């Protein structure tokens, strides 16, 4: 997937103006000034907010169930006001916020028959990973590899994020799916 610079800027402006409108800082959401097949295509995406380099909100959808423009708008609102890890965004902190958008490829099962093969097939920095067992599910975007470059540590942290034991990724009942993401920021 390759997202053109104009499309990237339009999506970032859409996310920023959506949050600003919800904060009462502007009157209307700034829609892209041009059309793009990419904007109408259902794609998974995440909107990540940072304040001074620290995570301030991150919400997204893995499955491509709505057009990208709608997903960016909805995920921007959710990241700013509904991420359960943070209080809702305020006008006062808004000037310190930077936005990153990640557009995802469709997830695919990581085909492996053993824990060693699972580790071998993971590509740090490229693969986003989804762990699923029963009703528990969690994902890390590919960017998380920069903080957790060790494959075992990455998977153990993801297991804990899903509310499972740290070695859940070794269990054949735990499904592992991978995807790639093109991410860009302001």
N, C-alpha and C positions, 0 to 999 in steps of 0.2 A: 504494500500500500504506500502511495506517496501523496501527501497532502501539499498542495501548492501554497506558497507563502501568503498569497491573498486570501485563501480559504482559512489558513491558520489565524491571520489577523482578524478576519470577520468573526470567527468562532470565539476568539478571546474577547473581542468587543461585545459580542452578544452576551457572554457570561458576565462580564463586568457590568454592562448596563442593566442586565436582569437583576443583579444584586443591588445596584444603586437605586433602581426603581422601587424595589422592595424596602429599601432603607429610607425612601422618600427624598432621595438626593437628585433624582431626575424624573421628568414627567412620563417618559415612555421608553420602552426597550428599543435599543438600536438594532434593527433587523439588518441583515446583510444587504448591501446595495446591488448585489448581482445574484443570479441563480447558479446553482451548481448541482450536478447529479449527486455529488457526495452529500450535500445537505439533505436531500430527500431519501437517501439510502438508510435503511435500518442498520445501525451499528451500535455495538457496545461502546460506552465511553465513561470516563471518570473525570470529575472536576476536583482538583486539589487546590486548597487555599493554604498559603503560608504567610506567617508574620515574622519578620526578621529571621528567615531561614528555618523557622519551626513550624511544624504541622499545625494548622488551625481548623482544618475541616477537609474531609475527602469522602465523597459519595459518588457512586456510579452504578451502572448496570452492565453486567457481563454479557448477557444475552442481547442480541440485536432485535429488540421488539418494537422500537419506535424510530421514526426518522431522526437523523443526527441532530438537526436544529432543535427539535423538541427535547431530545435527550440532554443536550448541553444546557438548555434553559432550565429544565427540571432539576438536573444534578447540581447546577450552580446554586439554585435556591436551597436545595437540601444540604449541600456542603456548608453554606453560610448560616442556615437557620435551624437545621434538623439533625446535624451529626450528634449522636448521643454522647460523644466524648467531650463536647464543648458546649458552652452556653451560646445562645443565638448571637450572631454578629451585631455589633453596635456601630453607630455612625462614627463614634470617637476612634475606634480601632481601624475603620475602613481604609484610611490613607496609608496604613502600614502593610496592607494585604497585597500579595502577588498571586496570580492565577496560573495554573498549569492545567492543560487538557490532555488526556490520553485517549486515543482512538484505538479500539481493540480489534484484532482479527477474531474470527469465530473460534471458540475453544474446541480443542480436539483431545481425545484421550491420549495419555502418555502410555504407549504400548510397552509394557514391561512385565516380566514374570517373577522378578525378585527385587528385594530392596536395592541390591547392588546395581541391577540393571536400571532401576528407577533413577538412582544417583547418576549413573553413567549417561543417561539420555537427557538429563536436564542441562540446559545451556544458560549459565549465569549471565545476567545482563540482557538476555534476549527473551527468555521465557517468563511470562507471568504465570502463576500457578494457582490452581483452584483445588482445594481438598474438600471432598464430600464424603460423609459417612452418615447414613440415616438422615436426620433432619439438620445435622450440623454441617456448616459450610463456611469457608473463608477463602479469601484470595489475597495475594500480594501482587502488585503491579511489578513489571520488570525493573523499575527504578529502585525497588527495595533491595535488589542485589548489591547496590552500592553501600548499604548499611550492614548487610548480612551476606558477605561474599562466599562464606563456607556453605556448601550445599546442605549438609546435615543440620547446621545451625538455622539456616533459612527455613527448612522444612519443619524443624522442631518449633520455631517461633510461630509458624503458620498453623501448626497443630494446636498450639495453646490459644492462638487467636480464635480458632474455631471452637474452643472450649473442650478440647480433647487432650489426652496425654501426649507428651512431647514426642513419643515415637510412633504416633498413630500412622504416619506415612509408610511405615514398614508393614502394616497390616494389609493383606490382600483385599479386605473388605472396604478399605479406604480408597475411593476413586481419586485419581489424580488426572486433571486436565491441564493443558497448557495453551497459551495464546501468546501472541506478540502484540506490541503496542507502539504506535507512533505518538510520541509526546512532545509537546511544545509549550512554552511559557512566555509570559510578558517580558 
